[in-house]
Amino acid sequence: MVSFGHLIAVLAVAVSAASIAIAVYQYRRTVHRDIFRVYADKYDAILQPEIYPQWQKALAGDNTHWERLTPVMIAYLNLIWEECYLAGDRVIPKRLWELWRPEIQRVLRSDFARQIMNTCDFHFPDELTCGSARLATELRGSQM
């Protein structure tokens, strides 16, 4: 038969384990939220509100402002590289990376991004193309 002391000890261990699990969960949530906030701030610094309409037009194929927005696109592509590296290193959580990836791929498929990537000789990490030569070619265009 289990004594009252043993029962208390088992209960204390269970409560301690639950407390540690909750603390780890809360810590991870806080870190993930902080990572999201840091990258949102980085994107906000690159894409200022006053240029956002021109940015959207440039991504849609309007080359009127490409020259003016070239430094913005280069900074954006460098930030994508940073995110991709950190996601591959598991610093950025997979769930957050999967949230961002469709927008990143949308930008990379734009004629504006393709032109900059070809001019500046940017290459794609496997994480964006999933190692697929076909997808890499689609993202970069026919000049790969």
C-alpha positions as CSV (number, residue, x, y, z in Angstrom):
1,M,0.0,0.0,0.0
2,V,1.2,3.5,-0.8
3,S,1.8,5.8,2.1
4,F,0.5,9.3,2.3
5,G,4.1,10.6,2.1
6,H,4.7,8.7,-1.2
7,L,1.4,10.1,-2.6
8,I,2.4,13.6,-1.8
9,A,5.9,13.1,-3.3
10,V,4.4,11.7,-6.6
11,L,1.9,14.6,-6.7
12,A,4.7,17.1,-6.1
13,V,6.8,15.6,-9.0
14,A,3.7,15.8,-11.3
15,V,3.0,19.4,-10.4
16,S,6.7,20.3,-10.9
17,A,6.8,18.6,-14.3
18,A,3.6,20.4,-15.3
19,S,5.0,23.7,-14.2
20,I,8.2,23.1,-16.2
21,A,6.2,22.2,-19.3
22,I,4.0,25.3,-19.0
23,A,7.1,27.5,-18.5
24,V,8.8,26.0,-21.6
25,Y,5.6,26.5,-23.6
26,Q,5.3,30.1,-22.5
27,Y,8.9,30.8,-23.1
28,R,8.7,29.4,-26.7
29,R,5.6,31.5,-27.4
30,T,7.3,34.6,-26.1
31,V,10.4,33.9,-28.3
32,H,8.3,33.2,-31.4
33,R,6.3,36.4,-30.8
34,D,9.5,38.4,-30.4
35,I,11.0,36.9,-33.6
36,F,7.8,37.8,-35.5
37,R,7.9,41.4,-34.1
38,V,11.6,41.8,-35.0
39,Y,11.0,40.7,-38.6
40,A,7.8,42.8,-38.9
41,D,9.9,45.8,-37.8
42,K,12.6,44.9,-40.3
43,Y,10.1,44.7,-43.2
44,D,8.5,48.0,-42.0
45,A,11.9,49.6,-42.1
46,I,12.5,48.4,-45.7
47,L,9.0,49.0,-47.1
48,Q,8.1,52.5,-45.9
49,P,4.3,53.3,-46.1
50,E,4.9,56.1,-48.6
51,I,6.5,53.7,-51.1
52,Y,4.1,50.7,-50.6
53,P,1.7,51.6,-53.4
54,Q,4.7,51.8,-55.9
55,W,6.1,48.5,-54.4
56,Q,2.8,46.7,-55.1
57,K,2.7,48.1,-58.7
58,A,6.3,47.1,-59.2
59,L,5.5,43.5,-58.0
60,A,2.5,43.5,-60.4
61,G,4.8,44.3,-63.4
62,D,4.7,48.1,-63.6
63,N,8.4,49.0,-64.2
64,T,7.9,52.7,-63.8
65,H,9.5,52.8,-60.3
66,W,11.9,49.9,-60.6
67,E,15.0,52.1,-60.6
68,R,13.9,53.9,-57.5
69,L,12.8,50.7,-55.7
70,T,15.9,48.7,-56.6
71,P,17.7,49.3,-53.3
72,V,14.4,48.4,-51.5
73,M,14.2,45.1,-53.5
74,I,17.9,44.3,-52.7
75,A,17.3,44.9,-49.0
76,Y,14.1,42.8,-49.2
77,L,16.0,39.9,-50.9
78,N,18.8,40.1,-48.3
79,L,16.2,39.9,-45.6
80,I,14.6,36.8,-47.3
81,W,18.1,35.2,-47.3
82,E,18.5,36.0,-43.6
83,E,15.1,34.5,-42.8
84,C,15.7,31.5,-44.9
85,Y,19.1,30.8,-43.2
86,L,17.6,31.2,-39.8
87,A,14.6,29.0,-40.7
88,G,17.0,26.3,-41.9
89,D,18.9,26.6,-38.7
90,R,15.6,26.3,-36.8
91,V,16.1,29.7,-35.1
92,I,12.9,30.8,-36.8
93,P,10.1,28.3,-36.0
94,K,8.7,26.3,-38.9
95,R,5.2,27.6,-38.3
96,L,6.3,31.2,-38.6
97,W,8.4,30.4,-41.7
98,E,5.4,28.6,-43.3
99,L,3.3,31.7,-42.6
100,W,5.8,34.0,-44.4
101,R,6.8,31.7,-47.3
102,P,3.8,32.3,-49.6
103,E,4.4,36.0,-49.6
104,I,8.2,35.5,-50.1
105,Q,7.5,33.3,-53.0
106,R,5.0,35.7,-54.5
107,V,7.7,38.5,-54.4
108,L,10.3,36.2,-55.8
109,R,8.1,35.3,-58.8
110,S,7.6,38.9,-59.7
111,D,9.4,40.2,-62.8
112,F,10.9,43.0,-60.7
113,A,12.5,40.5,-58.3
114,R,13.6,38.3,-61.2
115,Q,15.3,41.3,-62.9
116,I,17.2,42.2,-59.7
117,M,18.2,38.6,-59.0
118,N,19.5,38.2,-62.5
119,T,21.4,41.5,-62.4
120,C,22.8,40.9,-58.9
121,D,23.3,37.1,-59.4
122,F,21.1,36.1,-56.4
123,H,20.7,32.3,-55.9
124,F,17.9,30.5,-54.2
125,P,18.3,28.4,-51.1
126,D,16.8,24.9,-51.3
127,E,14.3,25.9,-48.6
128,L,12.5,28.2,-51.0
129,T,12.6,25.8,-53.9
130,C,12.4,22.6,-51.9
131,G,15.4,21.4,-53.9
132,S,13.4,21.4,-57.1
133,A,15.3,22.6,-60.2
134,R,11.9,23.2,-61.9
135,L,10.7,25.5,-59.0
136,A,14.0,27.3,-58.9
137,T,13.7,28.0,-62.6
138,E,10.1,29.2,-62.2
139,L,11.1,31.5,-59.4
140,R,14.2,32.9,-61.2
141,G,12.7,32.9,-64.7
142,S,14.1,31.2,-67.8
143,Q,17.6,32.7,-67.4
144,M,18.7,30.3,-64.7
